[in-house]
């Protein structure tokens, strides 16, 4: 995990699309929604629900530039569709999100300076 975790050009695009003033709010909403959905993953009752949550996470991740996290969600979604998703894979999705979020919050101001 490293520089390929975050697509900083996508982050800059999003900031330009929504404007600098609204960017922080968009980021906060994204992080809040994703935290909620990720927290629900282990308790979901069936594969279809897990796949829907993973699909949502993948799309959300792409929109904010969390490329590595999006890739991890894609892998988990495929494993779930094939009936081979393990608790370890779900934990890896959660871990990847935590690492991506930490990297993003630590470096966003320097990486996307106006």
Secondary structure as GFF3:
##gff-version 3
##sequence-region A 1 114
A	DSSP	alpha_helix	8	18	.	.	.	ID=ss1
A	DSSP	alpha_helix	20	41	.	.	.	ID=ss2
A	DSSP	alpha_helix	47	64	.	.	.	ID=ss3
A	DSSP	alpha_helix	67	81	.	.	.	ID=ss4
A	DSSP	alpha_helix	87	111	.	.	.	ID=ss5
###
